[in-house]
Amino acid sequence: MATTWPGTTSPDTLREFYTQHITWAPSTSGPLEHATITVPRDYADPDGERITLALSRRRASDPERRRGILLAVNGGPGGDYGQGRALPDAFADTPVHEVYDLIGFDPRGIGDSTRLYAEVSVPKAPFDSRPPDSAFETLAEDMRQRELACQRAGGELRRHISTRNTARDMDVIRGALGEPRLSFVGYAYGAYVGAVYGSLFPDRLDRSVLDSCVNPDWTWREQFLWQGDAVQRNVEKWADWTARRDGHFGLGGTPQQVLATVEEVVARLDAITEGPQLRTLLDGAVGNRAGDRGQWAQLGTLVGALRTAAADGDAGACQELLSQQGTWRASDSEGELRIGVLEAITLEHAWPPDLKVYYDDMRDFRQRFPYGYGVLRAQPWVGAFRTFTAPEEPVEIVRDGYPVGLVVQADGDPMDHYAGGVAMAERLGHHLLTIEDSGEHEVYVLGGNPHVDALVHRYLADGELPPPLTTCPGRTPRPDIPEDGA
């Protein structure tokens, strides 16, 4: 099937990829089928090296109503550690499965597709939610070494791990399956992939759902930075809710007093322990749990208990109280190697080479966004030391020739700022489904929100879009604790 590739190759040079035969093999553990196809490593050189994509399929359960294929891409960047082929299972036994063949795949670089590796680089800076200025140079050097480790193991493949090429791969999948169009569900980074696909191949995209969107106007660095604001918004809502129940929690009668109590605990943890571990765990707990309305009461109780234990100088009790709180740090290693897709994708945009830019932002974030590891969004990333320039500019996101779709965004999404979903819907002219008072991320089907699922099922299966600006409740309501005086 002929296609066009802006700025790359003519249709005939890609014909063999579009007409390749796919051989499906049944899974030993269920109805999922598996297959592989080949695509060019570099679409500008289709006669050069080739890479492999791993696919999965669940056939439509009602063949008489079959509409076509529904392809899904999950988040990352990096495909959520190679779980792309498992996505069709998430849609099994839904109205969507009745009318679509469900297609999953591991994007180039990850999972059972051709992998992009990086060497494991062990950081020297301690994991610290509020690093002092004296740690800044070590943090930067850790990232410089991380980029060099990506360069050493990534080789030539690294330059060709991009959103644009993933979208091209999707179209090869569509063509090899013999389908004139595909419908699409994308989560987080996958939503961006879907928007890029529609921009490049508008006549090949049918129905589309973009869930938890990045902002089409932001660079990858800006996406990272705005996570600090997204987390803080949830923290402030939690503080307001908690303040209205001061008789229950005893943390303060105003949001400012509640957060002052948190900072009091932070200071006491620093005073009774060596190193940043407990304070860092608390900062993570406040930021992460504030996003989940169902954990608000637990968070209030935790802060109160920590205040008591820290005031008593009982570091062991504080450690026990925070024992369930994890930290955030890449850990996808395989011996001396790990997957390097995240770093490659985020280098699609240029990053400031001046370290002072990052240091200034870290000082600012340390004051304004300490919770949920906000400072780590501002610190130097591998982009500050990037060893290659992306061979192509990022795709300009437009909708010119494919149907109106649907954007799904929680107003308190801590990873992909709500403003990103609003901007994506406006840019594409899509309808916007807002999940209100919710810190949910990757919501449709994956999040178990029945309100969202019903609306999106109806659109994908029956073509009925909700109104242009629709709201629905989150999956988890706020705890049923009455306000003071109620």
Number of C-alpha atoms within 10 A of each C-alpha: 17 12 17 13 14 8 9 12 15 14 13 13 14 22 16 15 20 23 16 17 13 15 10 14 13 13 11 8 7 9 13 22 19 20 15 18 20 20 23 20 24 20 21 14 14 17 12 10 12 14 16 19 23 22 23 25 26 23 21 22 18 14 13 9 12 17 20 19 25 28 25 26 30 28 22 16 22 26 25 17 16 22 19 25 26 18 22 22 18 12 19 18 10 15 18 23 25 21 23 25 22 27 29 25 31 29 33 29 29 24 22 19 21 19 24 25 25 25 23 22 19 9 15 11 15 13 19 20 24 23 20 11 12 8 14 20 14 15 20 21 17 20 22 21 18 23 24 19 19 28 21 12 19 22 12 14 19 24 20 22 28 26 25 21 22 22 22 21 23 22 23 24 27 22 22 19 15 14 14 15 20 23 22 27 21 25 27 25 24 29 29 26 29 28 27 25 26 25 22 24 21 18 15 19 22 20 20 27 25 31 28 32 34 28 23 23 14 15 18 19 19 15 20 20 21 23 23 26 18 25 29 25 21 26 24 17 18 27 26 19 22 27 25 19 23 17 15 16 20 16 24 20 19 17 20 14 15 25 21 14 18 22 14 14 23 21 13 20 28 16 14 16 17 9 14 17 18 23 23 26 23 27 25 23 22 28 27 23 22 30 28 24 24 17 18 22 21 14 23 25 16 18 23 18 17 25 21 14 20 24 16 12 16 15 19 12 16 23 17 10 17 19 11 10 17 13 17 10 8 9 9 12 15 11 8 10 17 21 26 29 26 17 21 28 22 20 24 23 17 16 19 15 13 11 15 12 13 21 18 14 16 26 19 14 23 20 12 14 28 23 26 30 28 29 25 24 22 26 25 29 25 23 23 20 21 22 14 13 12 19 11 14 11 14 15 12 19 18 20 13 13 17 17 16 24 27 28 29 33 28 26 28 28 28 23 27 27 25 17 20 29 23 19 26 26 13 15 22 17 22 22 25 26 23 25 17 22 25 28 25 24 25 24 27 16 13 14 13 18 16 15 22 17 14 17 24 19 15 19 26 19 13 12 12 20 16 11 15 12 14 19 17 16 26 22 15 13 17 13 8 13 11 14 12 7 6
